């Protein structure tokens, strides 16, 4: 089974939506689309997966982001 502990999760909260990693809230948002956009940015930056949850907590989608390939200077 894959290690999912470092994944970013966009999920509902009592005040709207939040992005969490390892149980730590990284950002809070009133709107889901804003939370998803920030979650994608975080996942790209950290080269990890983003799991987007619905209002009922079910997983709607997962996207995998990998580290950018560095190009050696010529």
N, CA, C and O atoms as a printed pandas DataFrame, in Angstrom:
     atom_number atom_name residue_name chain_id  residue_number  x_coord  y_coord  z_coord
0              1         N          UNK        A               1    0.842   -1.180    0.000
1              2        CA          UNK        A               1    0.000    0.000    0.000
2              3         C          UNK        A               1    0.887    1.243    0.000
3              4         O          UNK        A               1    1.899    1.292    0.698
4              5         N          UNK        A               2    0.499    2.243   -0.787
5              6        CA          UNK        A               2    1.286    3.472   -0.915
6              7         C          UNK        A               2    1.185    4.313    0.353
7              8         O          UNK        A               2    0.163    4.326    1.038
8              9         N          UNK        A               3    2.271    5.009    0.639
9             10        CA          UNK        A               3    2.291    5.909    1.789
10            11         C          UNK        A               3    1.571    7.193    1.398
11            12         O          UNK        A               3    2.014    7.896    0.490
12            13         N          UNK        A               4    0.477    7.505    2.064
13            14        CA          UNK        A               4   -0.308    8.703    1.737
14            15         C          UNK        A               4   -0.179    9.785    2.792
15            16         O          UNK        A               4   -0.921   10.766    2.759
16            17         N          UNK        A               5    0.738    9.628    3.717
17            18        CA          UNK        A               5    0.818   10.556    4.846
18            19         C          UNK        A               5    1.199   11.970    4.436
19            20         O          UNK        A               5    0.818   12.922    5.118
20            21         N          UNK        A               6    1.933   12.137    3.354
21            22        CA          UNK        A               6    2.351   13.476    2.952
22            23         C          UNK        A               6    1.432   14.118    1.927
23            24         O          UNK        A               6    1.692   15.235    1.479
24            25         N          UNK        A               7    0.368   13.434    1.551
25            26        CA          UNK        A               7   -0.558   13.985    0.568
26            27         C          UNK        A               7   -1.288   15.197    1.122
27            28         O          UNK        A               7   -1.476   15.338    2.330
28            29         N          UNK        A               8   -1.695   16.070    0.204
29            30        CA          UNK        A               8   -2.531   17.212    0.554
30            31         C          UNK        A               8   -3.986   16.765    0.404
31            32         O          UNK        A               8   -4.339   16.118   -0.583
32            33         N          UNK        A               9   -4.816   17.103    1.366
33            34        CA          UNK        A               9   -6.240   16.781    1.312
34            35         C          UNK        A               9   -7.038   18.077    1.364
35            36         O          UNK        A               9   -6.927   18.844    2.321
36            37         N          UNK        A              10   -7.849   18.319    0.324
37            38        CA          UNK        A              10   -8.799   19.426    0.331
38            39         C          UNK        A              10  -10.108   18.840    0.826
39            40         O          UNK        A              10  -10.683   17.951    0.198
40            41         N          UNK        A              11  -10.574   19.350    1.962
41            42        CA          UNK        A              11  -11.739   18.739    2.600
42            43         C          UNK        A              11  -12.590   19.785    3.304
43            44         O          UNK        A              11  -12.128   20.887    3.602
44            45         N          UNK        A              12  -13.845   19.419    3.566
45            46        CA          UNK        A              12  -14.723   20.370    4.260
46            47         C          UNK        A              12  -14.296   20.570    5.710
47            48         O          UNK        A              12  -13.712   19.687    6.339
48            49         N          UNK        A              13  -14.606   21.750    6.213
49            50        CA          UNK        A              13  -14.361   22.051    7.630
50            51         C          UNK        A              13  -15.604   22.739    8.182
51            52         O          UNK        A              13  -16.569   22.961    7.451
52            53         N          UNK        A              14  -15.584   23.067    9.436
53            54        CA          UNK        A              14  -16.751   23.710   10.053
54            55         C          UNK        A              14  -16.992   25.117    9.512
55            56         O          UNK        A              14  -18.113   25.622    9.577
56            57         N          UNK        A              15  -15.948   25.754    8.977
57            58        CA          UNK        A              15  -16.084   27.122    8.473
58            59         C          UNK        A              15  -15.994   27.218    6.959
59            60         O          UNK        A              15  -16.013   28.324    6.419
60            61         N          UNK        A              16  -15.898   26.106    6.263
61            62        CA          UNK        A              16  -15.791   26.128    4.803
62            63         C          UNK        A              16  -14.983   24.947    4.312
63            64         O          UNK        A              16  -15.424   23.801    4.389
64            65         N          UNK        A              17  -13.777   25.243    3.797
65            66        CA          UNK        A              17  -12.895   24.214    3.244
66            67         C          UNK        A              17  -11.477   24.450    3.725
67            68         O          UNK        A              17  -11.098   25.579    4.038
68            69         N          UNK        A              18  -10.696   23.386    3.783
69            70        CA          UNK        A              18   -9.300   23.529    4.206
70            71         C          UNK        A              18   -8.419   22.524    3.481
71            72         O          UNK        A              18   -8.884   21.499    2.982
72            73         N          UNK        A              19   -7.146   22.849    3.439
73            74        CA          UNK        A              19   -6.125   21.949    2.919
74            75         C          UNK        A              19   -5.298   21.479    4.091
75            76         O          UNK        A              19   -4.809   22.281    4.887
76            77         N          UNK        A              20   -5.144   20.154    4.192
77            78        CA          UNK        A              20   -4.379   19.561    5.291
78            79         C          UNK        A              20   -3.291   18.654    4.747
79            80         O          UNK        A              20   -3.419   18.066    3.673
80            81         N          UNK        A              21   -2.221   18.558    5.514
81            82        CA          UNK        A              21   -1.155   17.589    5.257
82            83         C          UNK        A              21   -0.732   17.036    6.608
83            84         O          UNK        A              21   -0.392   17.793    7.518
84            85         N          UNK        A              22   -0.755   15.722    6.736
85            86        CA          UNK        A              22   -0.400   15.058    7.992
86            87         C          UNK        A              22   -1.214   15.584    9.174
87            88         O          UNK        A              22   -0.701   15.678   10.289
88            89         N          UNK        A              23   -2.484   15.928    8.931
89            90        CA          UNK        A              23   -3.353   16.419    9.996
90            91         C          UNK        A              23   -3.149   17.872   10.358
91            92         O          UNK        A              23   -3.819   18.388   11.252
92            93         N          UNK        A              24   -2.236   18.538    9.681
93            94        CA          UNK        A              24   -1.963   19.955    9.941
94            95         C          UNK        A              24   -2.660   20.798    8.877
95            96         O          UNK        A              24   -2.501   20.554    7.681
96            97         N          UNK        A              25   -3.430   21.786    9.316
97            98        CA          UNK        A              25   -4.130   22.662    8.380
98            99         C          UNK        A              25   -3.120   23.623    7.761
99           100         O          UNK        A              25   -2.434   24.366    8.463
100          101         N          UNK        A              26   -3.044   23.591    6.419
101          102        CA          UNK        A              26   -2.131   24.471    5.691
102          103         C          UNK        A              26   -2.814   25.745    5.220
103          104         O          UNK        A              26   -2.178   26.794    5.117
104          105         N          UNK        A              27   -4.115   25.655    4.932
105          106        CA          UNK        A              27   -4.867   26.840    4.509
106          107         C          UNK        A              27   -6.355   26.603    4.731
107          108         O          UNK        A              27   -6.826   25.466    4.725
108          109         N          UNK        A              28   -7.093   27.709    4.928
109          110        CA          UNK        A              28   -8.545   27.658    5.120
110          111         C          UNK        A              28   -9.192   28.590    4.104
111          112         O          UNK        A              28   -8.651   29.646    3.777
112          113         N          UNK        A              29  -10.371   28.180    3.606
113          114        CA          UNK        A              29  -11.048   28.944    2.562
114          115         C          UNK        A              29  -12.550   28.867    2.752
115          116         O          UNK        A              29  -13.062   27.880    3.281
116          117         N          UNK        A              30  -13.263   29.909    2.322
117          118        CA          UNK        A              30  -14.712   29.902    2.382
118          119         C          UNK        A              30  -15.312   29.104    1.230
119          120         O          UNK        A              30  -16.353   28.466    1.389
120          121         N          UNK        A              31  -14.650   29.138    0.057
121          122        CA          UNK        A              31  -15.180   28.477   -1.134
122          123         C          UNK        A              31  -14.331   27.273   -1.515
123          124         O          UNK        A              31  -13.107   27.290   -1.385
124          125         N          UNK        A              32  -15.007   26.225   -1.991
125          126        CA          UNK        A              32  -14.311   25.001   -2.378
126          127         C          UNK        A              32  -13.347   25.239   -3.538
127          128         O          UNK        A              32  -12.224   24.737   -3.515
128          129         N          UNK        A              33  -13.768   25.996   -4.551
129          130        CA          UNK        A              33  -12.897   26.198   -5.709
130          131         C          UNK        A              33  -11.603   26.920   -5.335
131          132         O          UNK        A              33  -10.553   26.643   -5.914
132          133         N          UNK        A              34  -11.668   27.827   -4.390
133          134        CA          UNK        A              34  -10.472   28.513   -3.910
134          135         C          UNK        A              34   -9.566   27.539   -3.165
135          136         O          UNK        A              34   -8.346   27.576   -3.324
136          137         N          UNK        A              35  -10.158   26.677   -2.360
137          138        CA          UNK        A              35   -9.391   25.678   -1.612
138          139         C          UNK        A              35   -8.721   24.686   -2.561
139          140         O          UNK        A              35   -7.565   24.315   -2.356
140          141         N          UNK        A              36   -9.438   24.257   -3.594
141          142        CA          UNK        A              36   -8.878   23.312   -4.561
142          143         C          UNK        A              36   -7.703   23.954   -5.303
143          144         O          UNK        A              36   -6.670   23.311   -5.491
144          145         N          UNK        A              37   -7.847   25.208   -5.725
145          146        CA          UNK        A              37   -6.764   25.902   -6.430
146          147         C          UNK        A              37   -5.514   25.997   -5.558
147          148         O          UNK        A              37   -4.404   25.758   -6.034
148          149         N          UNK        A              38   -5.688   26.340   -4.298
149          150        CA          UNK        A              38   -4.561   26.428   -3.373
150          151         C          UNK        A              38   -3.975   25.043   -3.109
151          152         O          UNK        A              38   -2.757   24.888   -3.020
152          153         N          UNK        A              39   -4.837   24.042   -2.985
153          154        CA          UNK        A              39   -4.372   22.667   -2.789
154          155         C          UNK        A              39   -3.514   22.189   -3.946
155          156         O          UNK        A              39   -2.488   21.543   -3.733
156          157         N          UNK        A              40   -3.928   22.504   -5.182
157          158        CA          UNK        A              40   -3.134   22.135   -6.361
158          159         C          UNK        A              40   -1.761   22.811   -6.332
159          160         O          UNK        A              40   -0.737   22.193   -6.625
160          161         N          UNK        A              41   -1.769   24.085   -5.972
161          162        CA          UNK        A              41   -0.508   24.830   -5.899
162          163         C          UNK        A              41    0.423   24.215   -4.846
163          164         O          UNK        A              41    1.617   24.043   -5.093
164          165         N          UNK        A              42   -0.120   23.891   -3.690
165          166        CA          UNK        A              42    0.669   23.267   -2.633
166          167         C          UNK        A              42    1.206   21.905   -3.067
167          168         O          UNK        A              42    2.378   21.600   -2.846
168          169         N          UNK        A              43    0.350   21.087   -3.684
169          170        CA          UNK        A              43    0.758   19.748   -4.109
170          171         C          UNK        A              43    1.846   19.810   -5.178
171          172         O          UNK        A              43    2.787   19.017   -5.159
172          173         N          UNK        A              44    1.714   20.756   -6.110
173          174        CA          UNK        A              44    2.761   20.921   -7.133
174          175         C          UNK        A              44    4.088   21.321   -6.475
175          176         O          UNK        A              44    5.143   20.767   -6.783
176          177         N          UNK        A              45    4.006   22.284   -5.573
177          178        CA          UNK        A              45    5.211   22.779   -4.905
178          179         C          UNK        A              45    5.892   21.687   -4.077
179          180         O          UNK        A              45    7.120   21.606   -4.040
180          181         N          UNK        A              46    5.101   20.857   -3.423
181          182        CA          UNK        A              46    5.636   19.806   -2.553
182          183         C          UNK        A              46    5.816   18.474   -3.268
183          184         O          UNK        A              46    6.287   17.505   -2.672
184          185         N          UNK        A              47    5.436   18.424   -4.567
185          186        CA          UNK        A              47    5.554   17.210   -5.383
186          187         C          UNK        A              47    4.904   16.016   -4.691
187          188         O          UNK        A              47    5.553   15.005   -4.426
188          189         N          UNK        A              48    3.614   16.151   -4.404
189          190        CA          UNK        A              48    2.859   15.091   -3.731
190          191         C          UNK        A              48    1.483   14.961   -4.372
191          192         O          UNK        A              48    1.195   15.645   -5.354
192          193         N          UNK        A              49    0.646   14.111   -3.842
193          194        CA          UNK        A              49   -0.699   13.922   -4.372
194          195         C          UNK        A              49   -1.665   14.906   -3.722
195          196         O          UNK        A              49   -1.472   15.336   -2.585
196          197         N          UNK        A              50   -2.707   15.249   -4.471
197          198        CA          UNK        A              50   -3.799   16.057   -3.948
198          199         C          UNK        A              50   -5.053   15.202   -3.976
199          200         O          UNK        A              50   -5.434   14.688   -5.027
200          201         N          UNK        A              51   -5.695   15.048   -2.829
201          202        CA          UNK        A              51   -6.951   14.319   -2.741
202          203         C          UNK        A              51   -8.044   15.320   -2.413
203          204         O          UNK        A              51   -7.975   16.029   -1.409
204          205         N          UNK        A              52   -9.061   15.370   -3.279
205          206        CA          UNK        A              52  -10.167   16.309   -3.096
206          207         C          UNK        A              52  -11.373   15.534   -2.594
207          208         O          UNK        A              52  -11.802   14.558   -3.210
208          209         N          UNK        A              53  -11.915   15.982   -1.465
209          210        CA          UNK        A              53  -13.054   15.336   -0.832
210          211         C          UNK        A              53  -14.323   16.143   -1.097
211          212         O          UNK        A              53  -14.267   17.354   -1.315
212          213         N          UNK        A              54  -15.462   15.462   -1.076
213          214        CA          UNK        A              54  -16.757   16.117   -1.185
214          215         C          UNK        A              54  -17.230   16.594    0.168
215          216         O          UNK        A              54  -16.576   16.353    1.183
216          217         N          UNK        A              55  -18.358   17.266    0.188
217          218        CA          UNK        A              55  -18.916   17.801    1.432
218          219         C          UNK        A              55  -19.160   16.685    2.451
219          220         O          UNK        A              55  -19.063   16.911    3.657
220          221         N          UNK        A              56  -19.481   15.471    1.962
221          222        CA          UNK        A              56  -19.732   14.344    2.866
222          223         C          UNK        A              56  -18.458   13.584    3.243
223          224         O          UNK        A              56  -18.520   12.579    3.950
224          225         N          UNK        A              57  -17.308   14.062    2.774
225          226        CA          UNK        A              57  -16.033   13.450    3.129
226          227         C          UNK        A              57  -15.540   12.383    2.166
227          228         O          UNK        A              57  -14.404   11.923    2.283
228          229         N          UNK        A              58  -16.378   11.981    1.214
229          230        CA          UNK        A              58  -15.942   10.962    0.253
230          231         C          UNK        A              58  -14.900   11.533   -0.699
231          232         O          UNK        A              58  -14.897   12.732   -0.978
232          233         N          UNK        A              59  -14.020   10.676   -1.194
233          234        CA          UNK        A              59  -12.986   11.103   -2.132
234          235         C          UNK        A              59  -13.622   11.292   -3.504
235          236         O          UNK        A              59  -14.239   10.374   -4.043
236          237         N          UNK        A              60  -13.468   12.488   -4.064
237          238        CA          UNK        A              60  -13.999   12.782   -5.391
238          239         C          UNK        A              60  -12.953   12.538   -6.466
239          240         O          UNK        A              60  -13.257   11.985   -7.523
240          241         N          UNK        A              61  -11.728   12.948   -6.195
241          242        CA          UNK        A              61  -10.651   12.781   -7.174
242          243         C          UNK        A              61   -9.299   12.883   -6.494
243          244         O          UNK        A              61   -9.160   13.480   -5.426
244          245         N          UNK        A              62   -8.307   12.287   -7.137
245          246        CA          UNK        A              62   -6.925   12.381   -6.668
246          247         C          UNK        A              62   -6.042   12.711   -7.859
247          248         O          UNK        A              62   -6.189   12.127   -8.933
248          249         N          UNK        A              63   -5.133   13.641   -7.666
249          250        CA          UNK        A              63   -4.176   14.011   -8.711
250          251         C          UNK        A              63   -2.763   13.851   -8.168
251          252         O          UNK        A              63   -2.496   14.178   -7.012
252          253         N          UNK        A              64   -1.866   13.352   -8.998
253          254        CA          UNK        A              64   -0.482   13.122   -8.589
254          255         C          UNK        A              64    0.409   14.198   -9.209
255          256         O          UNK        A              64    0.377   14.426  -10.418
256          257         N          UNK        A              65    1.185   14.840   -8.380
257          258        CA          UNK        A              65    2.124   15.858   -8.847
258          259         C          UNK        A              65    3.534   15.408   -8.487
259          260         O          UNK        A              65    3.805   15.033   -7.347
260          261         N          UNK        A              66    4.414   15.447   -9.456
261          262        CA          UNK        A              66    5.801   15.036   -9.239
262          263         C          UNK        A              66    6.711   16.243   -9.351
263          264         O          UNK        A              66    6.330   17.281   -9.892
264          265         N          UNK        A              67    7.907   16.093   -8.836
265          266        CA          UNK        A              67    8.880   17.184   -8.867
266          267         C          UNK        A              67    9.225   17.525  -10.307
267          268         O          UNK        A              67    9.367   16.629  -11.139
268          269         N          UNK        A              68    9.360   18.806  -10.608
269          270        CA          UNK        A              68    9.752   19.189  -11.963
270          271         C          UNK        A              68   11.155   18.646  -12.285
271          272         O          UNK        A              68   12.025   18.571  -11.416
272          273         N          UNK        A              69   11.340   18.284  -13.509
273          274        CA          UNK        A              69   12.642   17.764  -13.954
274          275         C          UNK        A              69   13.555   18.958  -14.188
275          276         O          UNK        A              69   13.226   19.853  -14.966
276          277         N          UNK        A              70   14.686   18.971  -13.526
277          278        CA          UNK        A              70   15.612   20.078  -13.721
278          279         C          UNK        A              70   16.448   19.818  -14.964
279          280         O          UNK        A              70   16.871   18.694  -15.235
280          281         N          UNK        A              71   16.671   20.889  -15.704
281          282        CA          UNK        A              71   17.461   20.801  -16.924
282          283         C          UNK        A              71   18.851   21.343  -16.634
283          284         O          UNK        A              71   18.998   22.463  -16.147
284          285         N          UNK        A              72   19.859   20.554  -16.933
285          286        CA          UNK        A              72   21.241   20.990  -16.693
286          287         C          UNK        A              72   21.588   22.140  -17.632
287          288         O          UNK        A              72   21.248   22.126  -18.815
288          289         N          UNK        A              73   22.272   23.132  -17.077
289          290        CA          UNK        A              73   22.696   24.265  -17.884
290          291         C          UNK        A              73   23.734   23.819  -18.900
291          292         O          UNK        A              73   24.616   23.011  -18.610
292          293         N          UNK        A              74   23.602   24.371  -20.099
293          294        CA          UNK        A              74   24.554   24.014  -21.166
294          295         C          UNK        A              74   25.615   25.062  -21.312
295          296         O          UNK        A              74   26.499   24.931  -22.158
